[in-house]
Amino acid sequence: MIRTVRHTAVALVLAVAAPLFAASARAAEHPAQELVVDSTTEMLSILKNETDRIAAEPEYLEAKVEEIIVPNLDFNTMTKLAVGKFWRDADADQKTELVTEFKTLLLNTYTSAMTEYSGGTISFQPFRAEKRDDRAVVRSVFDRSGGQDVPVTYKLRDKDGWSIYDIEVDGLSLVTSYRTAFASEIRKGGVDGLLTTLRDRNGRS
């Protein structure tokens, strides 16, 4: 089940990795846009200047992702949106574990995407304010080498600081792409069935 959305997930997570290879970064126009640009620029420096160390110490890249990227992602909201209407069926312990396992799944995919990615640039579009002051959308366009340009959108909310709760690539949402697969798993085996699948996928079985 989870494997069927991996291709989509890699494409979506590459949306976060893609700015690491941006030719240039637009000056920040809003705190949310600044968050996206600054964090990816910092990762770019590491990937470009510490190639040998990353190859020799895979755990170093994982640590840097944890330090630079993780604080900018709202895993609680991402998990709640991905689980959808079944979230209310989960008890407190299940919700905590769902967040933990989904976070692990996303970060494993993200780290893998960064080590595999090669080529392409991204440009950020001017920031446009949303109707709600606590919501923001950072828009960009990914220029694939030899391929068609792909719009990449980061959705953020301000809750004690800005954080990303969804990413869309060419109109396809990260959380929505998982929601269908998660719903299918829950219908078959309940929330515990989904947790078992996630543990297996994350190598925790």
C-alpha positions in Angstrom: 0.0 0.0 0.0 2.5 2.6 1.1 4.9 1.5 -1.6 2.3 2.4 -4.2 2.6 6.1 -3.3 6.4 6.2 -2.9 6.9 7.5 -6.4 4.5 10.3 -5.8 6.0 10.9 -2.4 9.5 11.1 -3.8 8.4 13.6 -6.4 6.7 15.6 -3.7 9.6 15.5 -1.2 12.0 16.4 -4.0 10.0 19.6 -4.0 11.7 20.4 -0.7 15.0 19.1 -1.9 14.8 20.9 -5.3 15.5 24.4 -3.8 18.8 23.1 -2.5 19.9 23.3 -6.1 18.4 26.7 -7.0 20.5 28.9 -9.1 19.5 31.9 -7.0 17.1 32.7 -4.2 14.6 35.6 -4.3 14.9 38.0 -1.4 12.5 37.0 1.3 9.2 39.0 1.3 7.4 37.3 4.2 8.5 35.2 7.2 7.0 32.1 5.7 8.9 32.6 2.5 12.1 33.4 4.4 11.7 30.1 6.3 11.5 28.1 3.1 14.4 29.9 1.3 16.7 30.1 4.3 16.5 26.5 5.3 17.0 25.1 1.8 19.9 27.5 1.2 21.6 26.2 4.3 21.1 22.6 3.2 22.5 23.5 -0.2 25.7 24.7 1.4 26.1 21.4 3.2 25.3 19.2 0.1 27.7 21.2 -2.0 30.6 21.5 0.4 30.5 18.3 2.4 30.0 15.7 -0.3 32.8 13.4 1.0 31.6 13.5 4.6 28.0 12.7 3.6 29.2 9.8 1.5 31.3 8.5 4.4 28.8 9.2 7.1 25.2 8.8 6.0 24.1 9.6 9.6 25.6 13.1 9.2 23.1 14.0 6.5 20.3 12.6 8.7 21.4 14.7 11.6 21.5 17.8 9.4 18.0 17.1 8.1 16.8 16.8 11.7 18.5 20.0 12.6 17.5 22.2 9.6 14.4 20.8 8.0 12.5 19.0 10.8 11.8 22.2 12.8 10.0 23.7 9.8 7.6 20.9 9.2 4.3 20.5 11.1 4.1 16.7 11.4 1.1 16.8 13.7 -1.0 18.6 11.1 0.4 16.7 8.2 -0.5 13.4 9.9 -4.0 14.5 10.9 -4.7 15.6 7.3 -3.2 12.4 5.8 -5.3 10.2 8.1 -8.4 12.4 7.4 -11.7 11.5 8.9 -10.3 8.4 10.6 -8.2 10.6 12.9 -11.1 10.8 15.3 -11.2 7.0 15.6 -7.7 6.9 17.0 -7.0 7.1 20.7 -4.3 9.4 22.2 -1.6 6.7 22.0 -2.4 5.8 18.5 -2.3 9.4 17.4 1.1 9.9 19.0 2.4 6.8 17.2 0.8 7.8 13.9 2.7 11.1 14.0 5.9 9.3 14.9 5.7 6.7 12.1 4.5 9.2 9.4 7.3 11.5 10.3 9.8 8.6 10.0 8.3 7.7 6.6 8.6 11.2 5.3 12.1 11.8 6.6 13.4 8.5 5.2 12.0 9.4 1.8 13.3 13.0 2.0 16.8 11.9 2.9 16.8 9.3 0.2 15.6 11.9 -2.3 18.4 14.3 -1.4 21.1 11.6 -2.0 19.5 10.6 -5.4 18.6 14.0 -6.8 20.7 15.5 -9.6 19.8 18.5 -11.7 17.2 21.1 -11.9 16.7 24.6 -10.5 13.8 26.4 -8.8 12.7 30.0 -8.7 10.5 31.5 -6.1 7.6 33.7 -7.1 6.6 36.9 -5.3 4.7 36.4 -2.1 1.0 36.9 -2.2 -0.9 37.4 1.1 -3.7 35.0 2.0 -7.0 36.0 3.5 -6.0 34.6 6.9 -3.0 36.2 8.5 -2.0 32.8 10.0 -1.8 31.1 6.6 0.8 31.5 3.9 1.6 29.9 0.6 5.1 30.0 -0.9 5.0 29.5 -4.7 7.8 28.3 -6.9 8.5 26.8 -10.2 10.8 23.8 -10.6 12.8 23.7 -13.9 13.7 20.1 -14.6 16.7 19.6 -16.8 15.3 18.8 -20.2 11.8 18.5 -18.8 8.7 20.6 -18.4 8.5 23.2 -15.6 6.6 22.0 -12.6 4.8 24.4 -10.1 5.7 23.6 -6.5 3.7 25.1 -3.6 4.5 25.1 0.1 1.5 25.7 2.5 2.3 27.0 5.9 0.5 28.1 9.0 1.5 30.3 11.9 1.1 28.6 15.3 3.8 29.8 17.6 5.9 30.3 14.4 5.6 29.4 10.8 5.7 25.8 9.7 5.0 23.8 6.5 1.9 21.5 6.7 1.6 20.5 3.0 3.5 20.6 -0.2 1.9 20.4 -3.7 3.7 19.5 -6.9 1.9 20.3 -10.1 -1.3 20.5 -8.0 -0.8 17.1 -6.3 -0.8 17.4 -2.5 1.6 15.3 -0.3 -1.0 14.7 2.4 -3.8 13.9 -0.1 -1.6 11.4 -1.9 -1.2 9.5 1.4 -4.8 10.0 2.5 -6.3 7.5 -0.1 -3.7 4.8 0.8 -4.1 5.4 4.5 -7.9 5.2 4.3 -7.7 1.9 2.4 -5.4 0.4 5.1 -7.7 1.6 7.9 -10.8 0.1 6.3 -9.0 -3.2 6.1 -7.4 -3.3 9.6 -8.4 -0.3 11.5 -6.0 2.3 12.9 -3.8 -0.5 14.3 -3.6 -2.0 10.8 -2.3 1.3 9.4 0.2 1.5 12.2 1.4 -2.1 11.5 1.9 -1.2 7.8 3.8 2.0 8.7 6.0 0.1 11.2 6.8 -2.5 8.5 7.6 0.3 6.0 9.9 2.0 8.5 11.6 -1.3 9.4 10.2 -1.3 13.0 8.4 -4.6 12.8 
